[in-house]
Amino acid sequence: MSDEERLERKKACNRASHQKYKERRNAEALAKYHANREAIRAERKAWAAKNPDKVRAQSRRNRAKHGEKLRERRRQHYRENKAQYVANARSREKHFKQATPRWADMEAIEAFYIEAERLTLETGIKHHVDHAYPLRSKVMCGLHVEGNLRIIPAIDNLRKGNRVIVEMEASL
């Protein structure tokens, strides 16, 4: 028997053994995790804080590998809960309307959205129109007026969420 044949035979044996004891190993690992759940979570969180580049790279690999499956799950969730999505959209539209005073210059506001779209097309980087003072926040509520708007890259706007950034306040 040649070395290659021995190697293949050994691999086949290892695969069979792996399949045979797979359920038992998974159950043991799960029990170990449940026994030390908080310590394991804290350890993982600390590692992630120390290694943000590795976390980002892993996230990109997962999205590349499982992106279509995730998108299909989201589509399915939307189909099953369409009424909820429509209700949320109507609520957001209503809130925008309430946050827009009668004296707001709608042409100036529209110009911000047009400029954001132009920047997106020109640079290839998605841009959003951001409310410097959020329309909904636990601390305050801003208005949908031209003085409260600015154009920023979408990633920055999504990171900002419903917060007022301190350095941004100084520029207003």
QUILINNOR-V411395 format. One record per residue. N is the residue number from 1. PHI is phi as a letter, one per 40 degrees, with the letter a starting at -180 (none if undefined). PSI is psi in radians with two decimals (* if undefined). OMEGA is omega in radians with two decimals (999 if undefined). Layout:
# QUILINNOR-V411395
[[N	PHI	PSI	OMEGA] [N	PHI	PSI	OMEGA]]
This chain:
# QUILINNOR-V411395
[[1	none	2.31	-3.10] [2	c	2.94	3.14] [3	c	-0.68	3.13] [4	c	-0.73	3.13] [5	c	-0.73	3.10] [6	c	-0.75	-3.14] [7	c	-0.78	3.11] [8	c	-0.72	3.14] [9	c	-0.74	3.12] [10	c	-0.74	3.11] [11	c	-0.75	3.12] [12	c	-0.73	3.13] [13	c	-0.75	3.12] [14	c	-0.71	3.11] [15	c	-0.75	3.14] [16	c	-0.75	3.13] [17	c	-0.72	3.14] [18	c	-0.79	-3.14] [19	c	-0.69	-3.08] [20	c	-0.73	-3.05] [21	b	0.21	-3.06] [22	d	-0.86	-3.10] [23	c	-0.72	-3.14] [24	c	-0.76	3.13] [25	c	-0.74	3.13] [26	c	-0.73	3.13] [27	c	-0.72	3.12] [28	c	-0.74	3.14] [29	c	-0.70	3.14] [30	c	-0.74	3.11] [31	c	-0.73	3.12] [32	c	-0.71	3.13] [33	c	-0.83	-3.11] [34	c	-0.56	3.13] [35	c	-0.53	-3.07] [36	b	0.55	-2.99] [37	d	-0.88	-3.07] [38	c	-0.72	3.14] [39	c	-0.71	-3.14] [40	c	-0.75	3.12] [41	c	-0.76	3.14] [42	c	-0.71	3.13] [43	c	-0.77	3.13] [44	c	-0.71	-3.14] [45	c	-0.72	3.12] [46	c	-0.74	3.12] [47	c	-0.78	-3.12] [48	c	-0.66	3.13] [49	c	-0.58	-3.14] [50	c	-0.38	-3.03] [51	b	1.03	-3.08] [52	c	-0.57	3.13] [53	c	-0.72	3.12] [54	c	-0.67	3.12] [55	c	-0.77	3.13] [56	c	-0.75	3.14] [57	c	-0.72	3.13] [58	c	-0.70	3.12] [59	c	-0.74	3.10] [60	c	-0.76	3.13] [61	c	-0.75	-3.14] [62	c	-0.72	3.11] [63	c	-0.68	3.13] [64	c	-0.68	-3.08] [65	c	-0.73	-3.02] [66	b	0.21	-3.05] [67	d	-0.79	-3.10] [68	c	-0.67	3.12] [69	c	-0.72	3.11] [70	c	-0.76	3.11] [71	c	-0.70	3.13] [72	c	-0.67	3.08] [73	c	-0.75	3.12] [74	c	-0.74	3.11] [75	c	-0.76	3.13] [76	c	-0.75	3.12] [77	c	-0.72	3.10] [78	c	-0.80	-3.14] [79	c	-0.69	-3.10] [80	c	-0.40	-3.06] [81	b	0.62	-3.05] [82	d	-0.68	-3.14] [83	d	-0.71	3.13] [84	c	-0.74	3.12] [85	c	-0.73	3.13] [86	c	-0.74	3.13] [87	c	-0.73	3.11] [88	c	-0.71	3.13] [89	c	-0.74	3.12] [90	c	-0.69	3.13] [91	c	-0.74	3.13] [92	c	-0.74	3.11] [93	c	-0.74	-3.14] [94	c	-0.73	-3.14] [95	c	-0.71	3.09] [96	d	-0.75	-3.12] [97	c	-0.73	3.14] [98	c	-0.51	-3.11] [99	c	-0.05	3.14] [100	b	1.89	3.13] [101	c	2.83	-3.12] [102	c	-0.55	-3.08] [103	c	-0.03	-3.13] [104	c	2.45	3.12] [105	c	1.67	-3.04] [106	c	-0.53	3.11] [107	c	-0.70	3.11] [108	c	-0.69	3.12] [109	c	-0.79	3.12] [110	c	-0.63	3.13] [111	c	-0.62	3.09] [112	c	-0.78	-3.11] [113	c	-0.66	3.10] [114	c	-0.77	3.14] [115	c	-0.69	3.11] [116	c	-0.73	3.11] [117	c	-0.71	3.12] [118	c	-0.78	3.12] [119	c	-0.70	3.12] [120	c	-0.82	-3.14] [121	c	-0.69	-3.07] [122	c	-0.73	-3.05] [123	c	-0.39	-3.07] [124	g	0.02	3.10] [125	b	2.20	-3.12] [126	c	2.26	3.10] [127	b	2.54	3.09] [128	b	2.74	2.94] [129	c	2.08	-3.05] [130	b	2.48	2.99] [131	c	1.99	-3.12] [132	d	-0.81	3.00] [133	b	1.97	-3.01] [134	d	2.58	3.10] [135	c	-0.55	3.10] [136	b	2.18	3.13] [137	a	2.74	3.08] [138	c	-0.47	-3.05] [139	c	-0.76	-3.05] [140	a	2.93	3.05] [141	b	2.18	3.14] [142	c	3.13	3.13] [143	b	2.72	3.07] [144	c	1.33	3.14] [145	b	2.80	-3.05] [146	c	-0.52	3.14] [147	c	-0.27	-3.13] [148	b	0.11	-3.07] [149	b	2.62	3.00] [150	a	2.77	-3.13] [151	b	2.17	3.13] [152	b	2.79	3.07] [153	d	2.51	-3.07] [154	d	-0.70	-3.10] [155	c	-0.68	3.11] [156	c	-0.70	3.13] [157	c	-0.71	3.14] [158	c	-0.62	3.09] [159	c	-0.66	-3.08] [160	c	-0.72	-3.12] [161	g	-2.46	-3.12] [162	c	0.79	-3.14] [163	b	2.72	3.01] [164	c	2.13	-3.14] [165	c	2.28	-3.02] [166	d	-0.85	-3.12] [167	c	-0.43	3.11] [168	c	-0.64	3.14] [169	c	-0.65	-3.12] [170	c	-0.55	-3.10] [171	c	-0.23	-3.12] [172	c	*	999]]
